[in-house]
Amino acid sequence: MNNSTFILPRIENRVRKVFAVWRRHQRVYFKFLIANVLPPFLEPLMYILAFGVGLAAYIGKVADVPYAVFLAPGMIASTAMWSASFETTYGTFVRMEYEKIYEAILASPVTFFEMILGEVLWVSTKTAMFSLGVLIVVSTFGLVSSWWCLLVLPLGFLGGMLFSLLGILVTSQVKEMNNFNFYLTGVITPMFFFSGTVFPLHDLPNLLRGACLALPLTHLVTMMRASCQGRLEPSLIFSLGICLAWCAILWPLAVGFLRRRIVV
Amino acid sequence: MDRNIVIRARGLKKFFGPVTAVDGIEFEVYEGECFAMLGPNGAGKTSTMRMLYDFSPRDGGELEVFGLDPAREGERLRQVIGVVPQSDNLDLELTVRENLEVYGSYYGLRGDRLKRKVDKLLELMSLTGKADSGIRQLSEGMKRRLTILRALVQEPRLVILDEPTTGLDPQARHHIWAFLRQLKAGGTTLIFTTHYMDEAERLCNRLVIMDKGKIIEEGSPQELIKNNLPRLVLEIDQRDLVDGWQDMALNFEFYGDQVFFMADSEQEFSTIPFLSDKGRKILRPANLEDFFLKLTGRSLHE
């Protein structure tokens, strides 16, 4: 057999294949841009209006800033969490079980690893764009006070990675689509409320506060809040480390368990 | 004759938990050949196909495709293998053209080269007019044609088709058969699974019949018919026969209310005790389906 038939899988070929998967998701996503993009922006906007404008009139400063200023970065971070979570639970499940997209991709030279990397990178890209979008919205309300706020773009990407890996790991274990309710209502919703998003963790009882500090969203919110308010402190390295550690632990689990689910 | 071997399986095995899906099968497929796998659902055909391009890991035995082990060289092999899965898994949100472009990008194709390639492919299956249609606007036959085209985007040397025409109308099936014959004439090796005997008889050079993970028959369609069946078959409705017809010397198979008598010459049928002359009688040459059904009665169970 002629050896030149086979293209050796060099590194640039791998990158190209990962990008091809990224681009596939991007193309599909842009087909329904309005339906895909509008709701994730409306939701944080409603929170800002209801709590940041409406409720804020009855409460004074929270953590030394007006409540709306406190709330805004929490909305950016939670939008990242929600969008990455929906995309890798319902979205990934539909691609896997109904559309059989992964089977199609795996019949090509794209490897399982490249396929998941392409997907995670796409979800992270999308999440970063959402974070930027919500940032622009809240800054029109004058809730952002520093150019460091642009850090929400890479932070949104990081959050997208973290929550897409968590979502993929959950999806690898879910047999029936309705079971995602357990994850979204049982894990993601509490994380939304107890990660310093809508109130500071500072005055919680120690035990509860410790539990909240273990949640990955807490650290994403901490970093986003610091960048929106221009208060960059060394302690943020700790939060960054925690988020990266979550990604490092989740990556092999997500890839491994989803492979076991799909490749039989 | 010295022919290049494209696929060689030896003692190939696949388990799903306690279930043995493929139970130590052996077969070869030669270059430029069209090879068919027949058998009831659950016989192990799809599992075998999936091991060829390293979608599924094998659990035992040896397997070589183009001289390479799929388990080690799957990524390189998939560069020269096209796969048409049992059910269409197209990107429903994208157009016909975009489906081919996206798939081509997985092979590293891009730019003008990819565009020209896609145009050429669309023409091959008369889908040029549908290039910008969404997948949901296509008929089942068109979807199938597109799925086949998608497998050809990188000009594969081996094409694996899992039930290529299941669920399609006769026109669509003939269209696809003609296309596959053309592909074969161009030197591409084909391996496919099917439930349709006529499909196997029309397309393949050689076939195997699988049941419960094992290969139970093997040969060319003509050989299998000639070696195992009389030349002619007469189909008759049982109600048109005089009671006691079962005691006749003639070979017969009994399916529902139909009796298939088999013999080498037409004269032998003259002894059949007809109740009336008006009944429906069909005299025809024995075919692969007769062989399959005969086997069904003997060793295949639903």
Interface residues (C-beta under 8 A of the other chain):
Chain A: M1 T5 F6 I7 L8 P9 N13 R16 K17 A20 V21 R23 R24 R27 V28 K31 F32 E99 K100 I101 E103 A104 I105 L106 A107 S108 P109 V110 T111 V263 V264
Chain B: F16 Y53 F55 S56 P57 F66 G67 E75 R76 R78 Q79 V80 V83 P85 S87 N89 L90 D91 L92 E93 L94 E98 V102 Y103 S105 Y106 Y107 G108 R150 A151 R157
